[in-house]
Amino acid sequence: MTDQQSSYRQIMKATSLFGGVQVFKIIISIIRSKFIAILIGPVGIGIVGLLTSTTNLISGLTNFGLGISAVRNVASANITHNEIRIATVIIVLRRWVWITGTLGTLIMLAFSSWLSQITFGNHDFTFAFIWISSTLLFTQLSSGQLVILQGLRKIQYLAKANLAGSALGLIITVPLYYKMGINGIVPAIIIASLIALLLSWYYAKKIKIASVRVSRVRTIAEGKNMLIMGFLISVSSLITIGTSYIVQVFISHTGGVGQVGLYSAGFAIINTYVGLIFTAMSTDYYPRLSAVAHSNELSKQTINQQAEIALLILSPIIMFFLVFIQWVIIILYSNKFIAVDTMIHWAALGMLFKAASWAIAMLLLAKGASALFFWNELIVNIYILCLNILGYYFLGLTGLGISFMLSYLLYFIQVSILIKIKYKFSFDKAFIFIFCIQLLLALSCFIVTKFLKPPYSYLLGIVFILFSVYYSFKELDKRIGMLRSVIALFNKFKKK
């Protein structure tokens, strides 16, 4: 096996593990979303979206990006195989997540009344914000434990924490919505974050670290690098969250909370169900890219490999959603949410550009270029905000889908030029060819859904989906011996 084949197999191994986790989480999410859609409807989902967006906004302001920046520190320490060094970084991280988590909770407590007025136009949700302020501490502590698991490449523990959290979250929160309706929203948010904390702590405790005494001065000095890089990441994240928050508030004031519910549900489908590939891949991709970030040539190779695999897996999923989105909406939510189908059509096309730009942009974090990352994200969020507001104002929910597609097209162009100038990066011919083929197939599915009615749109759409699946399978077989792996797996089960 060549080094290149080994790299592709490593990508697929991590993707398969976390892809399986994401599939399980999606099944759980489908069940939960179905219950929630029936029990609290679009208005209830709109309230959940606004509360969550506000909490994320405060978290982005106070968490100093430790959930991202510290992965690099832990991964770098892990490469040294020095137990004292690893333990020091972990202890410092754990102390700083306590500090930043507490800060977030106190800020939300202090501004709860103001947040209710800004978000909902009244003070009715002041106590809701007071109660959910605790989730800022829970979430930050949980993030710290997950950083340790990710940085040390303990992906199985990470996968188990995610699986258990999803299952327990469903079992505990759905009965709350059934019993309390909209009044169950706040308890459900708090309990879900507490479950995530307990599980992340449980699996992080399984890792044995050396007993090291770290002084207060060392904690500040050691944490300085995490905080400086994390601060700019945090500000970038805050800008992204703030953009989403402003858009949701604009929709709420312009079209009502119900429209926010539709918007939230539509992009939950795109980001959760279609975007599962990003979640599955990023867990292993970021530490792996960080390990080779010192070399532009190795970085280029890693990015191209990751981008190719992402597109080959993601494209058939996007086409399935393009053709069968109405059925997907009905299964996941209800007939009340059909209004978002056209929005999702446009956004699904944008996911192809997001896949390519995501693979490139990660290099800025891996290189530790936090200032460049900040300016890159600031610029993209400015035009995302402008396009979203203009899109919704003139075309409603459909305009939000179009703005998503245009935003990621512009972002893809922007980040490609930036990384080429700064790090001499360029996509290989293999990736460009894959991208063009899959984009052409996706556009064909899009056109079919717009100009043909069912069942003809389904029949022709299935042809394009099958061609995309065949093409992806053939290309994956070239890289990792996909057919041999499938045959070996089949023979293994046959013997049993």
Residue pairs with C-beta under 8 A, 6 or more apart in sequence:
1 9
4 301
4 305
4 479
5 479
5 480
5 481
7 301
7 302
7 305
8 305
8 309
8 479
8 480
9 480
10 284
10 288
11 281
11 284
11 285
11 305
11 306
11 309
12 309
12 476
12 480
14 155
14 280
14 281
14 283
14 284
14 285
15 277
15 280
15 281
15 284
15 309
15 313
17 155
17 156
17 159
17 280
18 155
18 158
18 159
18 162
18 279
18 280
18 281
18 283
18 284
19 276
19 277
19 280
19 313
20 159
21 159
21 162
21 163
21 280
22 276
22 279
22 280
23 276
24 163
24 166
25 162
25 163
25 166
25 276
26 272
26 273
26 276
28 166
28 167
28 169
28 170
29 166
29 272
29 273
30 331
30 332
31 170
31 174
32 169
32 170
32 173
32 174
33 265
33 268
33 332
33 333
34 331
34 332
34 333
34 334
35 174
35 177
35 178
36 44
36 45
36 48
36 174
36 177
37 45
37 265
37 332
37 333
37 334
37 336
37 337
38 334
39 177
39 178
39 181
40 47
40 48
40 177
40 181
40 182
40 184
40 185
41 261
41 336
42 257
42 258
42 261
42 262
42 265
42 336
42 337
43 182
43 257
43 258
43 261
44 177
44 181
44 182
44 185
44 261
45 261
45 264
45 265
46 252
46 257
46 258
46 259
46 260
46 261
46 264
47 182
47 185
47 257
48 185
48 189
48 264
49 248
49 260
49 261
49 263
49 264
50 119
50 120
50 248
50 249
50 252
50 257
50 260
51 119
51 125
51 128
51 129
51 132
51 185
51 186
51 189
52 189
53 241
53 244
53 245
53 248
54 115
54 119
54 129
54 245
55 108
55 132
55 135
55 136
55 189
56 241
56 244
56 245
57 238
57 241
57 242
57 245
58 104
58 107
58 108
58 115
58 136
59 104
59 136
59 139
59 140
59 241
60 234
60 237
60 238
60 240
60 241
60 242
61 104
61 107
61 234
61 238
62 100
62 101
62 103
62 104
62 107
62 136
62 234
63 100
63 101
63 104
63 140
63 143
63 230
63 234
63 237
64 96
64 100
64 226
64 227
64 230
64 231
64 234
65 229
65 230
65 231
65 232
65 233
65 234
65 235
65 236
65 237
66 93
66 96
66 97
66 100
66 140
66 143
66 144
66 147
66 226
66 227
66 230
67 140
67 143
67 144
67 146
67 147
68 230
68 233
68 237
68 286
68 365
69 226
69 227
69 229
69 230
69 233
69 365
69 370
70 89
70 93
70 144
70 147
70 151
70 226
70 230
71 147
71 150
71 151
71 286
71 287
71 290
72 151
72 229
72 286
72 287
72 290
72 365
72 366
72 368
73 89
73 93
73 151
73 225
73 226
74 86
74 89
74 90
74 93
74 147
74 148
74 150
74 151
74 152
75 150
75 151
75 152
75 153
75 287
75 290
75 291
76 290
77 85
77 86
77 88
77 89
77 151
78 86
78 151
78 152
78 153
79 291
80 86
83 209
83 210
84 210
84 212
86 152
86 209
86 210
87 209
87 210
87 211
87 212
88 212
88 214
88 218
88 222
89 222
90 148
90 209
91 209
91 212
91 214
91 219
92 214
92 218
92 219
92 222
92 223
92 226
93 144
93 147
93 148
93 223
93 226
94 144
95 214
95 219
95 223
96 144
96 219
96 223
96 226
96 227
97 140
97 141
97 143
97 144
98 141
100 140
101 136
101 137
101 138
101 139
101 140
101 141
102 137
104 133
104 136
104 137
104 140
105 133
105 134
105 136
105 137
106 133
108 115
108 129
108 130
108 132
108 133
108 136
109 130
109 133
112 126
112 127
112 129
112 130
112 133
113 123
113 126
113 129
115 125
115 129
116 122
116 123
116 124
116 125
116 126
116 128
116 129
117 123
118 249
119 125
119 249
119 252
120 252
121 252
121 253
128 185
128 186
131 186
131 190
132 186
132 189
132 190
134 190
134 193
135 189
135 190
135 193
135 194
138 190
138 193
138 194
138 196
138 197
139 193
139 196
139 197
141 197
141 200
141 201
142 193
142 196
142 197
142 200
142 201
145 197
145 200
145 201
145 203
145 204
146 158
146 161
146 200
146 204
148 154
148 204
148 207
149 155
149 157
149 158
149 161
149 200
149 203
149 204
149 207
150 158
150 283
150 286
150 287
151 287
152 207
153 284
153 287
154 203
154 207
155 283
155 284
157 203
157 204
157 206
157 207
158 203
158 283
160 203
161 196
161 199
161 200
161 202
161 203
164 199
165 195
165 196
165 199
165 200
168 195
168 199
169 191
169 192
169 195
169 196
172 191
172 192
172 195
173 184
173 188
173 191
173 192
176 184
176 187
176 188
176 191
177 184
177 185
177 188
178 184
180 187
214 222
228 370
229 368
229 370
231 370
232 370
232 371
232 373
232 374
233 365
233 370
233 373
233 374
235 374
236 373
236 374
236 377
236 378
239 377
239 378
239 381
240 377
240 381
242 381
243 381
243 384
243 385
243 388
246 385
246 389
247 263
247 385
247 388
247 389
247 392
247 400
248 260
248 263
248 264
250 389
250 392
251 259
251 260
251 263
251 392
252 259
252 260
254 392
254 393
255 392
255 396
259 397
262 337
262 339
262 340
262 397
263 340
263 343
263 397
263 400
265 329
265 332
265 333
265 337
265 340
266 337
266 340
266 343
266 344
266 347
266 397
266 400
266 401
267 347
267 404
269 321
269 328
269 329
269 332
269 340
269 344
270 344
270 347
270 348
270 351
270 404
273 321
273 328
273 332
274 314
274 317
274 318
274 321
274 348
274 351
275 351
275 354
277 310
277 313
277 314
277 317
277 355
278 310
278 354
278 355
278 358
281 306
281 309
281 310
282 358
282 362
285 306
285 359
285 362
286 362
286 365
286 366
288 302
289 299
289 302
289 303
289 306
289 362
289 363
289 366
290 365
290 366
292 298
292 299
292 302
293 299
293 363
293 366
293 367
293 368
296 423
296 424
296 425
299 363
299 366
299 367
299 423
299 425
300 424
300 425
300 426
303 359
303 360
303 362
303 363
303 425
304 427
304 428
304 430
304 431
306 359
307 355
307 356
307 359
307 360
307 427
307 431
308 430
308 431
308 434
308 475
308 479
309 476
309 479
310 355
310 358
310 359
311 352
311 355
311 356
311 431
311 434
311 435
311 438
312 434
312 438
312 472
312 475
312 476
313 472
314 351
314 352
314 355
315 352
315 438
315 441
315 442
315 468
315 472
316 465
316 468
316 469
316 472
318 348
318 349
318 351
318 352
318 442
319 441
319 442
319 445
319 461
319 464
319 465
319 468
320 465
321 328
321 344
321 348
322 345
322 348
322 349
322 442
322 445
322 446
322 449
322 461
323 445
323 448
323 449
323 457
323 458
323 461
323 462
323 464
323 465
324 458
324 461
325 341
325 344
325 345
325 348
325 449
326 338
326 341
329 337
329 338
329 340
329 341
329 344
330 338
339 397
340 397
342 397
342 398
342 401
343 397
343 398
343 400
343 401
344 401
345 401
345 446
345 449
345 450
346 398
346 401
346 402
346 404
346 405
347 400
347 401
347 404
347 405
348 442
348 446
349 405
349 442
349 443
349 446
350 401
350 404
350 405
350 406
350 407
350 408
350 409
351 408
352 435
352 438
352 439
352 442
353 405
353 408
353 409
353 411
353 412
354 408
354 411
354 412
356 412
356 416
356 427
356 431
356 435
357 408
357 411
357 412
357 415
357 416
360 415
360 416
360 419
360 425
361 373
361 376
361 415
361 419
363 419
363 423
363 425
364 370
364 372
364 373
364 376
364 419
365 373
367 423
369 422
372 418
372 422
376 414
376 415
376 418
379 414
380 407
380 410
380 411
380 414
383 407
383 410
384 403
384 407
387 403
387 406
387 407
388 400
388 403
388 404
388 407
390 399
390 403
391 398
391 399
391 400
391 401
391 402
391 403
392 399
392 400
392 403
393 399
395 402
416 427
419 425
420 426
427 435
434 475
437 471
438 468
438 471
438 472
441 464
441 467
441 468
441 471
444 464
445 461
445 464
445 465
448 457
448 460
448 461
448 464
449 457
449 461
452 460
473 482
473 483
476 482
477 483
